[in-house]
Amino acid sequence: MLPVPAETIVRPETRAAVLGRFLRGSAGSGVAIGARTAGALLLNKLLAVYGGPGGLTLLAHFQNLMALFTTLPNEGVHVGLIKYLAPLRAGSGRYRAWLGAGVVLNAVALLLGAAVLLGGRQQLVGMFRPTAGWVALFVLGLALLTAHTLLVSVLLAAGRLRAYVGLTVALSALGVGAVAAVLAGGWPVEQALLTYLLAQCVTLIPSIVICRRHGLLPALRGPVSRPALLGLGRFLLMAVSVLLFSKAVDFVVRDLLIERFTLAQTDNWQAVAKLSDNYTMVFSALMGSVYYPRLAQLAGQPAALRRYVRTVLLALAPVLALGLGALYLLRDGLLTLLFDEHFAAARGLLAPQFIGDWAKFLTWTLLFLLMAQAKVGRYVAVQAGSAVLYAGLLAVLLPRYGLLGAPLAHAVRFGVLLLGCGVYFRDYLRR
């Protein structure tokens, strides 16, 4: 079997040293995260102002649809590749084995996704009024974008952070620029969204060039390594739980709200969700690039792991509360600035959304432990339980509170999960 790299033994760190390491790592990822955030904000603004009624909701539905078909590669295969390629020499037999297994698993995931799309075309993309050509280009775009993200994973595993930052900036600029050009030309939102996907695929070319220049794309030959497939399969299983119990649930909830309310009303909820998505993206990127790798490194050192988790959690709780509180105080100007004047009507939905997001971020901080320790069964169980709880809350709260029921369900869901995680991980919270 292919060996898993041994954990690196480190000396105990003081709380100040732990925080210093966390902050330095966060600053190093700042440019790429800033580019992604700026691109997301500009894209939201374009669709809110020029997309007409429902434009913002269509954007979110399209991005959620993309996520449905890219979650397995991005949150499964590529996470595993970074872990297993990082300590290996590019071109070695083991390196080629892991890379080959990643390519095969990505191809299988994309083929399954295409089959699901063709079988459920009306349910999945019906609101975009797609032609056969639109669907074909959508599938092609997903395949090319997945190839790009695989190469980005290879670059991250090799520590080529400058290349990663450059490609991330280019990806954001191309997507936003394409949407602006199409909308300015008077084309419908459906075509602008498809162009948004295809424009991002252009980054596949420079990513291939950069990987080849650094010798990170050796020729793949021989049979696919079964141990490598099994190794990446563990990460793939966790990604399946995210797909079924998070991405798919979000897609269904948006469909439900569109059916229950008008597009204009759903846009108000979507503005709140989009605002949340933007700072959630920042949080996820920071934690995924700084916090999670450190957890994996400390997995074999219980005392150091507990110290690290407790220090980060105690620092995050008040900082997140202050940040979300500031956003709430600025809510009126923020909704108008980021979207449009008529989105000020969404102000009443923000309080439960912010409370739920505070609990969500702290919950995720603890759940990263299950990923670092590869406790697949427990991770999947939490995802499934969370989805069931959310569905039950929506069934109760939407009829009673209308659109407000959606953020209320979100707040209660993550409040319950945070309490549960606090009990389960109580040993990490004690001094």
GIWO-V707676 format. One record per residue. N is the residue number from 1. RES is the residue in three letters. PSI is psi in radians with two decimals (none if undefined). OMEGA is omega in whole degrees, -180 to 180 (* if undefined). D_CENTER is the distance of its C-alpha to the mean C-alpha in Angstrom with 2 decimals. Layout:
# GIWO-V707676
<<N RES PSI OMEGA D_CENTER> <N RES PSI OMEGA D_CENTER>>
This chain:
# GIWO-V707676
<<1 MET 2.73 178 30.95> <2 LEU 2.22 -176 28.63> <3 PRO 2.52 173 28.69> <4 VAL 2.29 -177 25.76> <5 PRO 2.43 178 26.34> <6 ALA 2.58 180 28.16> <7 GLU 2.56 179 26.60> <8 THR 2.26 180 27.98> <9 ILE 2.25 -180 30.34> <10 VAL 2.73 178 30.08> <11 ARG 2.66 178 32.47> <12 PRO 2.46 -180 31.73> <13 GLU 2.62 174 30.29> <14 THR 2.91 180 31.32> <15 ARG -0.70 179 29.01> <16 ALA -0.68 179 29.45> <17 ALA -0.68 178 28.59> <18 VAL -0.84 180 25.38> <19 LEU -0.69 179 24.31> <20 GLY -0.77 178 25.54> <21 ARG -0.77 -179 23.52> <22 PHE -0.76 -178 20.29> <23 LEU -0.67 178 21.14> <24 ARG -0.75 178 22.23> <25 GLY -0.66 179 19.07> <26 SER -0.72 180 17.08> <27 ALA -0.62 -179 19.56> <28 GLY -0.48 -180 19.24> <29 SER 0.04 -170 15.61> <30 GLY -0.71 -176 16.60> <31 VAL -0.82 -180 17.55> <32 ALA -0.75 -180 14.41> <33 ILE -0.68 177 12.32> <34 GLY -0.70 179 15.23> <35 ALA -0.75 179 15.28> <36 ARG -0.72 -179 11.75> <37 THR -0.80 179 12.60> <38 ALA -0.74 178 16.04> <39 GLY -0.74 -180 15.05> <40 ALA -0.73 180 12.88> <41 LEU -0.76 179 15.86> <42 LEU -0.69 180 18.40> <43 LEU -0.76 177 16.89> <44 ASN -0.76 -178 16.91> <45 LYS -0.77 180 20.44> <46 LEU -0.82 -178 21.66> <47 LEU -0.57 179 20.77> <48 ALA -0.65 -176 22.03> <49 VAL -0.77 -173 25.29> <50 TYR -0.04 -178 26.05> <51 GLY -0.08 -180 24.21> <52 GLY -3.13 178 26.77> <53 PRO 2.24 -180 26.42> <54 GLY -0.04 -178 23.20> <55 GLY -0.73 -180 21.68> <56 LEU -0.66 178 18.72> <57 THR -0.70 178 18.23> <58 LEU -0.69 177 18.53> <59 LEU -0.85 -179 15.87> <60 ALA -0.69 180 13.36> <61 HIS -0.68 180 14.74> <62 PHE -0.78 179 14.49> <63 GLN -0.65 177 10.85> <64 ASN -0.64 177 10.27> <65 LEU -0.75 175 12.81> <66 MET -0.74 -179 11.21> <67 ALA -0.61 179 8.08> <68 LEU -0.64 -175 10.92> <69 PHE -0.09 180 12.50> <70 THR -0.04 -179 9.99> <71 THR -0.77 -178 8.09> <72 LEU -0.83 175 11.32> <73 PRO -0.87 -171 11.71> <74 ASN -0.73 -175 8.43> <75 GLU 0.04 177 7.72> <76 GLY -1.31 -175 11.47> <77 VAL -0.83 -174 13.90> <78 HIS -0.59 175 12.51> <79 VAL -0.75 178 11.86> <80 GLY -0.69 -180 15.41> <81 LEU -0.76 179 16.80> <82 ILE -0.76 -179 16.04> <83 LYS -0.79 -171 17.77> <84 TYR -0.46 179 20.72> <85 LEU -0.49 -172 21.37> <86 ALA -0.80 -177 21.41> <87 PRO 0.04 -173 24.91> <88 LEU 2.68 175 26.46> <89 ARG 2.24 179 28.63> <90 ALA 2.29 -180 27.46> <91 GLY -0.23 178 29.91> <92 SER 2.88 -179 30.92> <93 GLY -0.74 180 31.28> <94 ARG -0.65 178 28.51> <95 TYR -0.83 180 26.12> <96 ARG -0.59 -180 27.02> <97 ALA -0.82 179 26.67> <98 TRP -0.75 -179 23.05> <99 LEU -0.75 178 22.16> <100 GLY -0.72 178 24.18> <101 ALA -0.67 178 22.59> <102 GLY -0.73 179 19.09> <103 VAL -0.77 -178 20.51> <104 VAL -0.82 -179 22.20> <105 LEU -0.65 176 19.34> <106 ASN -0.76 180 17.17> <107 ALA -0.73 179 20.28> <108 VAL -0.76 -180 20.79> <109 ALA -0.71 -180 17.31> <110 LEU -0.68 178 17.82> <111 LEU -0.74 177 21.37> <112 LEU -0.72 179 20.48> <113 GLY -0.74 179 17.97> <114 ALA -0.68 179 20.78> <115 ALA -0.74 179 23.25> <116 VAL -0.71 180 21.29> <117 LEU -0.78 180 20.90> <118 LEU -0.64 -180 24.62> <119 GLY -0.56 -179 25.62> <120 GLY 0.69 -174 23.76> <121 ARG -0.81 -176 23.95> <122 GLN -0.75 -178 25.42> <123 GLN -0.61 -174 23.08> <124 LEU -0.76 -174 19.87> <125 VAL 0.19 -177 20.94> <126 GLY -0.62 -177 24.30> <127 MET -0.25 178 23.52> <128 PHE 0.06 -180 23.06> <129 ARG 1.00 -171 26.62> <130 PRO 2.50 168 25.80> <131 THR 3.02 177 28.56> <132 ALA -0.65 178 28.65> <133 GLY -0.67 179 28.01> <134 TRP -0.79 -179 24.90> <135 VAL -0.73 -180 23.44> <136 ALA -0.74 179 24.58> <137 LEU -0.59 177 23.00> <138 PHE -0.80 179 19.66> <139 VAL -0.74 178 19.78> <140 LEU -0.77 -180 21.02> <141 GLY -0.72 178 18.28> <142 LEU -0.73 -180 15.57> <143 ALA -0.79 -180 17.74> <144 LEU -0.69 180 18.22> <145 LEU -0.64 177 14.66> <146 THR -0.69 177 13.85> <147 ALA -0.70 178 16.95> <148 HIS -0.82 -177 15.85> <149 THR -0.52 174 12.61> <150 LEU -0.77 179 14.94> <151 LEU -0.61 175 17.35> <152 VAL -0.66 177 14.99> <153 SER -0.69 177 14.39> <154 VAL -0.74 179 18.20> <155 LEU -0.72 179 18.66> <156 LEU -0.71 179 16.55> <157 ALA -0.56 180 18.53> <158 ALA -0.02 179 21.65> <159 GLY 0.36 -180 20.88> <160 ARG 1.25 -174 21.06> <161 LEU -0.59 179 19.03> <162 ARG -0.73 178 21.10> <163 ALA -0.72 178 20.33> <164 TYR -0.78 -180 16.57> <165 VAL -0.80 -180 17.05> <166 GLY -0.75 180 19.39> <167 LEU -0.63 179 17.29> <168 THR -0.74 177 14.30> <169 VAL -0.77 180 16.97> <170 ALA -0.73 180 18.52> <171 LEU -0.81 -180 15.49> <172 SER -0.77 -178 14.98> <173 ALA -0.74 -179 18.77> <174 LEU -0.77 -179 19.41> <175 GLY -0.85 -178 17.06> <176 VAL -0.76 -180 18.50> <177 GLY -0.69 -180 21.98> <178 ALA -0.75 180 22.12> <179 VAL -0.75 179 21.27> <180 ALA -0.75 -179 23.85> <181 ALA -0.73 -178 26.44> <182 VAL -0.77 179 26.13> <183 LEU -0.65 178 26.31> <184 ALA -0.50 178 29.18> <185 GLY 0.01 177 30.95> <186 GLY 0.21 180 31.01> <187 TRP 2.69 -180 28.85> <188 PRO 2.84 -178 27.13> <189 VAL -0.67 -178 23.51> <190 GLU -0.68 179 22.90> <191 GLN -0.60 178 24.06> <192 ALA -0.69 -179 22.17> <193 LEU -0.70 177 18.82> <194 LEU -0.71 178 19.91> <195 THR -0.63 177 21.06> <196 TYR -0.78 179 17.74> <197 LEU -0.85 -175 16.25> <198 LEU -0.60 -180 19.43> <199 ALA -0.66 179 19.77> <200 GLN -0.47 -179 16.58> <201 CYS -0.33 180 18.09> <202 VAL -0.48 -178 20.94> <203 THR -0.18 177 19.06> <204 LEU -0.62 -177 19.69> <205 ILE -0.96 179 23.29> <206 PRO -0.51 179 23.00> <207 SER -0.63 175 20.49> <208 ILE -0.79 -179 23.20> <209 VAL -0.79 -178 25.89> <210 ILE -0.76 -180 24.34> <211 CYS -0.71 179 23.64> <212 ARG -0.68 -179 27.19> <213 ARG -0.61 -179 28.69> <214 HIS 0.13 178 27.44> <215 GLY 0.57 -175 28.51> <216 LEU 0.06 180 25.12> <217 LEU 1.26 178 25.70> <218 PRO 2.76 178 28.74> <219 ALA 2.36 179 30.36> <220 LEU 2.10 -179 29.19> <221 ARG 2.79 180 32.24> <222 GLY 3.09 -179 33.55> <223 PRO 2.74 178 32.11> <224 VAL 2.38 -178 28.54> <225 SER 2.09 178 28.41> <226 ARG -0.77 177 28.22> <227 PRO -0.64 178 27.31> <228 ALA -0.70 177 24.36> <229 LEU -0.75 180 23.20> <230 LEU -0.68 179 23.62> <231 GLY -0.82 178 21.87> <232 LEU -0.45 -180 18.67> <233 GLY -0.53 177 19.20> <234 ARG -0.72 177 18.56> <235 PHE -0.60 179 14.94> <236 LEU -0.65 180 14.82> <237 LEU -0.70 176 16.24> <238 MET -0.64 178 13.60> <239 ALA -0.60 177 10.98> <240 VAL -0.72 179 13.57> <241 SER -0.67 177 13.61> <242 VAL -0.73 -180 9.94> <243 LEU -0.85 -175 10.83> <244 LEU -0.70 -170 14.12> <245 PHE 0.04 178 13.74> <246 SER -1.15 -177 10.53> <247 LYS -0.82 -179 9.49> <248 ALA -0.67 178 13.23> <249 VAL -0.77 178 14.41> <250 ASP -0.71 -180 12.64> <251 PHE -0.80 -179 14.23> <252 VAL -0.70 180 17.52> <253 VAL -0.75 179 17.66> <254 ARG -0.72 176 17.39> <255 ASP -0.75 -180 20.05> <256 LEU -0.77 -179 22.13> <257 LEU -0.64 178 22.14> <258 ILE -0.68 179 23.08> <259 GLU -0.63 -174 25.93> <260 ARG -0.55 -178 27.05> <261 PHE 3.00 176 26.99> <262 THR 2.86 178 27.64> <263 LEU -0.66 180 25.05> <264 ALA -0.73 178 26.22> <265 GLN -0.75 179 25.74> <266 THR -0.54 177 22.28> <267 ASP -0.63 179 21.45> <268 ASN -0.81 176 22.28> <269 TRP -0.67 -178 19.80> <270 GLN -0.58 177 17.18> <271 ALA -0.76 178 18.04> <272 VAL -0.78 180 17.41> <273 ALA -0.66 180 14.04> <274 LYS -0.71 176 13.13> <275 LEU -0.77 177 14.53> <276 SER -0.74 -180 12.45> <277 ASP -0.64 -176 9.16> <278 ASN -0.85 180 10.56> <279 TYR -0.40 173 11.44> <280 THR -0.65 178 8.49> <281 MET -0.73 178 6.57> <282 VAL -0.83 -179 9.76> <283 PHE -0.81 -178 9.94> <284 SER -0.73 -179 6.82> <285 ALA -0.75 180 8.04> <286 LEU -0.81 -178 11.47> <287 MET -0.62 -180 11.29> <288 GLY -0.50 -177 9.67> <289 SER -0.34 -176 12.35> <290 VAL -0.95 -173 15.17> <291 TYR -0.88 -176 15.28> <292 TYR -0.80 178 14.08> <293 PRO -0.62 179 16.40> <294 ARG -0.66 176 19.19> <295 LEU -0.78 180 18.87> <296 ALA -0.66 -180 19.23> <297 GLN -0.59 -176 22.21> <298 LEU 0.14 -174 23.85> <299 ALA -0.56 -179 23.40> <300 GLY 0.16 -178 27.14> <301 GLN 1.46 -172 28.35> <302 PRO -0.77 -177 28.15> <303 ALA -0.82 179 29.89> <304 ALA -0.63 179 27.85> <305 LEU -0.80 179 24.59> <306 ARG -0.73 -180 25.77> <307 ARG -0.75 -178 26.88> <308 TYR -0.85 -178 23.61> <309 VAL -0.80 -178 21.49> <310 ARG -0.73 -179 24.16> <311 THR -0.82 -180 24.45> <312 VAL -0.74 -178 20.80> <313 LEU -0.76 180 20.57> <314 LEU -0.48 176 23.86> <315 ALA -0.68 -177 22.86> <316 LEU -0.70 -173 19.55> <317 ALA -0.93 180 21.17> <318 PRO -0.61 -180 23.67> <319 VAL -0.76 178 21.64> <320 LEU -0.71 179 18.88> <321 ALA -0.76 179 21.76> <322 LEU -0.74 -179 23.54> <323 GLY -0.81 180 20.65> <324 LEU -0.59 175 19.82> <325 GLY -0.70 178 23.58> <326 ALA -0.73 177 24.14> <327 LEU -0.67 180 21.71> <328 TYR -0.72 179 23.68> <329 LEU -0.52 -179 26.95> <330 LEU 0.25 -168 25.89> <331 ARG -0.71 -176 24.43> <332 ASP -0.89 179 27.10> <333 GLY -0.58 -178 26.99> <334 LEU -0.77 -179 23.22> <335 LEU -0.68 179 22.84> <336 THR -0.73 -178 25.63> <337 LEU -0.82 -174 24.43> <338 LEU -0.46 -177 20.83> <339 PHE -1.64 180 21.82> <340 ASP 2.95 -174 25.51> <341 GLU -0.66 -175 28.51> <342 HIS -0.17 178 28.39> <343 PHE -0.04 175 24.98> <344 ALA -0.37 178 26.94> <345 ALA -0.25 -179 27.64> <346 ALA -0.02 -174 24.18> <347 ARG -0.59 -178 25.26> <348 GLY -0.22 -179 26.35> <349 LEU -0.15 -169 22.92> <350 LEU -0.67 -175 21.39> <351 ALA -0.93 179 23.08> <352 PRO -0.53 178 21.67> <353 GLN -0.79 -180 18.13> <354 PHE -0.71 178 18.45> <355 ILE -0.78 178 20.13> <356 GLY -0.66 -180 17.49> <357 ASP -0.64 176 14.71> <358 TRP -0.82 179 17.05> <359 ALA -0.63 180 17.48> <360 LYS -0.79 -177 13.81> <361 PHE -0.71 179 13.13> <362 LEU -0.64 176 16.29> <363 THR -0.81 180 15.58> <364 TRP -0.66 180 12.35> <365 THR -0.66 178 14.57> <366 LEU -0.66 -177 17.01> <367 LEU -0.37 174 14.94> <368 PHE -0.44 179 13.79> <369 LEU -0.68 179 17.49> <370 LEU -0.62 178 17.38> <371 MET -0.78 -178 14.95> <372 ALA -0.55 -180 17.17> <373 GLN 0.08 179 20.19> <374 ALA 0.69 176 18.96> <375 LYS 1.37 -170 20.16> <376 VAL -0.83 -177 18.68> <377 GLY -0.79 -179 20.96> <378 ARG -0.65 178 20.32> <379 TYR -0.79 179 16.52> <380 VAL -0.70 -180 16.89> <381 ALA -0.72 179 19.58> <382 VAL -0.77 179 17.59> <383 GLN -0.77 -179 14.84> <384 ALA -0.80 179 17.82> <385 GLY -0.67 178 19.80> <386 SER -0.76 -179 17.14> <387 ALA -0.74 179 16.88> <388 VAL -0.77 178 20.70> <389 LEU -0.78 -180 21.21> <390 TYR -0.78 180 19.06> <391 ALA -0.76 179 21.01> <392 GLY -0.72 178 24.24> <393 LEU -0.72 178 23.63> <394 LEU -0.72 -180 22.88> <395 ALA -0.57 -179 26.04> <396 VAL -0.74 -170 28.06> <397 LEU -0.59 -178 26.77> <398 LEU -0.82 179 26.27> <399 PRO -0.54 -175 29.97> <400 ARG -0.70 -173 31.17> <401 TYR 0.00 -178 29.13> <402 GLY -2.46 -177 27.95> <403 LEU -0.51 178 24.76> <404 LEU -0.41 -179 24.72> <405 GLY -0.50 -179 24.22> <406 ALA -0.93 177 20.50> <407 PRO -0.49 176 19.56> <408 LEU -0.76 178 22.32> <409 ALA -0.69 178 20.86> <410 HIS -0.78 -178 17.49> <411 ALA -0.79 -179 19.57> <412 VAL -0.72 -180 21.79> <413 ARG -0.91 -176 19.11> <414 PHE -0.37 172 17.41> <415 GLY -0.75 178 20.89> <416 VAL -0.75 -180 22.13> <417 LEU -0.69 180 19.28> <418 LEU -0.73 177 19.86> <419 LEU -0.77 179 23.55> <420 GLY -0.75 179 23.11> <421 CYS -0.63 178 21.03> <422 GLY -0.67 178 23.62> <423 VAL -0.81 -176 26.33> <424 TYR -0.71 -178 24.82> <425 PHE 0.47 -175 23.91> <426 ARG -0.52 -180 27.02> <427 ASP -0.43 180 28.39> <428 TYR -0.21 -177 25.61> <429 LEU -0.18 -180 26.53> <430 ARG 2.63 175 30.25> <431 ARG none * 32.10>>
